[in-house]
């Protein structure tokens, strides 16, 4: 159960706290909300105790809308949405204050996940690039799941040649697409630094870099179109 505020009825809360409550009702913790906003968890508590958070209301509104109307639940995606609607603080002279710039959410153990759908795919899955770059900087491993039309794959569903050693090889969808996973902690996955170089060579287009790898390794047809993409990272043992 998410923690409830102790100040009484919802009418006593400011808008930042009310929006934070809606996120908590959806299962997110105050720490999760802080990660989405790229701020310290103590700030979220101050929405309730010190009436703070007005500067984050536009970002929180967009995050709640993405969650409730758009079905977006992944923390890195929600953080990317929030970052686009968070105003930078200013100093007394009016200059932008220095704040942490990265909204890449990778835990101390190296675990991180980013998922994009059709709209982001069309623009090269740019929001996944920082995740891959940070994973490369930390020397992590990565794996990915792609979704595309069944006819786009060269190997039949469940082929060990296609995704050797991965238990959840294939997820079939009602729209005649399939999700297939490549790499896992059990099989060792892929070197994040290698994929970062591939993304750089593709001018930052993550979709194109993954598509090129799938074609080069004989897994999909060159004209296959990726509709969804997920990147997962972890620290090698």
C-alpha positions as CSV (number, residue, x, y, z in Angstrom):
1,X,0.0,0.0,0.0
2,X,1.4,3.4,-0.9
3,X,1.9,5.8,2.0
4,X,-0.8,8.2,2.5
5,X,-0.3,11.8,3.6
6,X,-1.2,12.7,7.2
7,X,-2.6,16.1,6.6
8,X,-6.2,15.0,6.1
9,X,-8.5,15.3,3.1
10,X,-7.4,15.6,-0.5
11,X,-8.8,19.2,-0.5
12,X,-5.9,20.3,1.8
13,X,-3.2,19.1,-0.6
14,X,-1.6,21.2,-3.3
15,X,-1.7,20.1,-6.9
16,X,1.7,18.5,-6.9
17,X,0.7,16.3,-3.9
18,X,-2.6,15.4,-5.5
19,X,-0.9,14.3,-8.7
20,X,1.7,12.4,-6.7
21,X,-1.1,10.7,-4.9
22,X,-2.6,9.5,-8.3
23,X,0.8,8.0,-9.2
24,X,1.0,6.3,-5.8
25,X,-2.5,4.9,-6.3
26,X,-1.2,3.4,-9.6
27,X,1.5,1.6,-7.6
28,X,4.4,3.9,-7.8
29,X,6.3,4.9,-4.6
30,X,7.5,8.3,-3.6
31,X,11.0,7.2,-4.5
32,X,9.7,6.2,-8.0
33,X,8.2,9.6,-8.4
34,X,11.5,11.3,-7.4
35,X,13.3,9.2,-10.0
36,X,10.7,10.2,-12.7
37,X,11.4,13.9,-11.8
38,X,15.1,13.3,-11.4
39,X,15.1,14.8,-7.9
40,X,15.8,13.6,-4.4
41,X,12.9,11.6,-2.7
42,X,12.8,14.2,0.1
43,X,11.4,16.7,-2.4
44,X,8.3,14.6,-3.0
45,X,7.7,14.4,0.7
46,X,7.9,18.2,0.8
47,X,4.9,18.3,-1.6
48,X,2.9,17.2,1.5
49,X,4.8,18.7,4.4
50,X,6.0,22.1,3.0
51,X,3.6,22.8,0.2
52,X,6.3,22.6,-2.4
53,X,6.2,21.2,-5.9
54,X,4.5,23.9,-8.0
55,X,7.4,23.9,-10.5
56,X,6.8,20.2,-11.1
57,X,3.0,20.4,-11.7
58,X,3.3,20.6,-15.6
59,X,5.6,17.6,-15.6
60,X,3.5,15.6,-13.2
61,X,0.3,16.4,-15.3
62,X,2.0,15.0,-18.4
63,X,3.3,11.9,-16.5
64,X,-0.2,11.1,-15.1
65,X,-1.7,11.6,-18.6
66,X,0.8,9.3,-20.1
67,X,0.1,6.7,-17.5
68,X,-3.7,6.9,-17.3
69,X,-4.5,7.7,-21.0
70,X,-1.4,6.4,-22.8
71,X,-0.7,3.3,-20.8
72,X,2.9,4.2,-20.4
73,X,4.3,2.5,-17.2
74,X,8.0,2.3,-17.8
75,X,10.0,4.6,-15.4
76,X,12.6,5.7,-18.0
77,X,9.8,6.6,-20.5
78,X,7.9,8.5,-17.8
79,X,11.2,10.3,-16.8
80,X,11.8,11.3,-20.4
81,X,8.3,12.8,-20.5
82,X,8.8,14.6,-17.3
83,X,12.1,16.0,-18.4
84,X,10.5,17.7,-21.4
85,X,8.1,19.6,-19.0
86,X,10.4,20.4,-16.1
87,X,11.5,24.0,-16.0
88,X,15.1,24.5,-14.9
89,X,15.7,26.5,-11.7
90,X,17.4,29.9,-12.0
91,X,20.0,31.6,-9.9
92,X,19.5,35.1,-8.3
93,X,21.0,36.6,-11.5
94,X,18.5,34.8,-13.7
95,X,20.9,32.2,-15.1
96,X,20.0,28.6,-15.2
97,X,20.9,26.7,-12.0
98,X,23.1,23.7,-12.4
99,X,21.1,20.5,-11.8
100,X,21.7,16.8,-12.6
101,X,21.1,16.4,-16.3
102,X,20.6,12.7,-16.7
103,X,17.3,11.0,-16.4
104,X,18.8,7.6,-17.2
105,X,17.5,5.2,-14.6
106,X,20.0,2.4,-13.9
107,X,20.3,1.0,-10.4
108,X,23.6,0.4,-8.6
109,X,23.4,-3.2,-9.6
110,X,23.2,-2.2,-13.3
111,X,19.6,-3.0,-13.8
112,X,17.8,-0.7,-16.2
113,X,15.0,-1.0,-18.7
114,X,13.6,1.2,-21.5
115,X,10.8,0.5,-23.9
116,X,9.4,2.4,-26.9
117,X,6.4,2.0,-29.1
118,X,5.5,3.0,-32.7
119,X,5.7,6.7,-32.3
120,X,9.2,6.7,-30.8
121,X,10.3,4.0,-33.2
122,X,9.6,6.3,-36.1
123,X,11.9,8.9,-34.6
124,X,14.7,6.4,-34.0
125,X,14.0,5.5,-30.4
126,X,16.0,8.4,-29.3
127,X,15.0,8.1,-25.6
128,X,16.8,4.7,-25.5
129,X,20.2,6.2,-26.5
130,X,21.1,7.7,-23.1
131,X,20.3,4.3,-21.5
132,X,22.6,2.5,-23.9
133,X,25.3,5.2,-23.5
134,X,25.2,5.0,-19.7
135,X,25.3,1.2,-19.8
136,X,28.4,1.4,-22.0
137,X,30.0,3.9,-19.6
138,X,29.4,1.5,-16.7
139,X,30.6,-1.6,-18.6
140,X,27.2,-3.3,-18.4
141,X,25.7,-6.0,-20.5
142,X,22.4,-5.6,-22.4
143,X,19.6,-7.5,-24.1
144,X,16.7,-6.4,-26.1
145,X,13.3,-7.5,-27.3
146,X,11.8,-6.5,-30.6
147,X,8.3,-6.8,-32.0
148,X,7.6,-7.0,-35.7
149,X,5.3,-8.8,-38.1
150,X,5.7,-12.6,-38.0
151,X,6.6,-12.6,-41.7
152,X,9.5,-10.3,-41.0
153,X,11.5,-13.0,-39.2
154,X,13.7,-15.5,-41.1
155,X,13.5,-18.3,-38.5
156,X,10.3,-20.0,-37.3
157,X,8.8,-19.2,-33.9
158,X,10.8,-20.7,-31.1
159,X,13.8,-21.5,-33.2
160,X,16.9,-22.1,-31.1
161,X,19.0,-20.7,-33.9
162,X,17.1,-17.4,-33.6
163,X,17.3,-16.9,-29.8
164,X,19.4,-19.7,-28.3
165,X,19.1,-20.3,-24.5
166,X,16.3,-17.9,-23.9
167,X,13.2,-19.4,-22.2
168,X,10.7,-16.7,-23.3
169,X,11.7,-16.9,-26.9
170,X,8.5,-15.7,-28.5
171,X,5.3,-13.8,-27.5
172,X,2.7,-13.9,-30.2
173,X,0.3,-11.0,-30.6
174,X,-3.3,-10.9,-32.0
175,X,-2.2,-8.4,-34.7
176,X,0.1,-11.0,-36.3
177,X,3.2,-9.6,-34.7
178,X,5.7,-11.4,-32.5
179,X,8.0,-10.3,-29.7
180,X,11.3,-12.1,-29.6
181,X,14.1,-11.6,-27.1
182,X,17.8,-11.5,-27.9
183,X,20.3,-11.9,-25.1
184,X,19.8,-12.5,-21.4
185,X,21.7,-12.7,-18.1
186,X,21.8,-16.5,-18.5
187,X,23.4,-16.4,-21.9
188,X,25.6,-13.4,-21.2
189,X,23.8,-10.9,-23.3
190,X,25.7,-8.3,-25.4
191,X,28.4,-5.8,-24.7
192,X,26.7,-2.4,-24.1
193,X,29.8,-0.6,-25.4
194,X,29.5,-2.5,-28.7
195,X,25.9,-1.5,-29.1
196,X,26.7,2.1,-28.2
197,X,29.2,2.2,-31.0
198,X,26.5,0.8,-33.4
199,X,24.1,3.5,-32.3
200,X,26.7,6.2,-32.8
201,X,27.5,4.8,-36.3
202,X,23.8,5.0,-37.0
203,X,23.8,8.7,-36.1
204,X,22.0,8.0,-32.8
205,X,19.2,6.0,-34.4
206,X,18.7,3.1,-31.9
207,X,16.0,1.5,-34.1
208,X,18.3,1.5,-37.1
209,X,21.2,0.1,-35.1
210,X,19.1,-2.8,-33.8
211,X,17.5,-3.4,-37.2
212,X,21.0,-3.6,-38.8
213,X,22.2,-6.1,-36.2
214,X,19.1,-8.3,-36.8
215,X,19.7,-8.2,-40.6
216,X,23.4,-8.8,-40.4
217,X,23.0,-11.8,-38.1
218,X,20.3,-13.3,-40.4
219,X,17.3,-13.0,-38.1
220,X,15.0,-10.7,-40.0
221,X,14.3,-9.6,-43.6
222,X,15.9,-6.3,-44.6
223,X,12.5,-4.8,-45.2
224,X,11.0,-5.8,-41.8
225,X,9.7,-3.0,-39.7
226,X,10.3,-2.9,-35.9
227,X,7.1,-1.7,-34.1
228,X,8.3,-2.0,-30.5
229,X,11.7,-2.2,-28.8
230,X,12.8,-2.8,-25.3
231,X,16.4,-2.6,-23.9
232,X,17.5,-4.2,-20.6
233,X,20.8,-3.8,-18.9
234,X,22.6,-5.5,-16.0
235,X,26.1,-5.8,-14.4
236,X,28.0,-8.8,-15.5
237,X,29.0,-11.3,-12.8
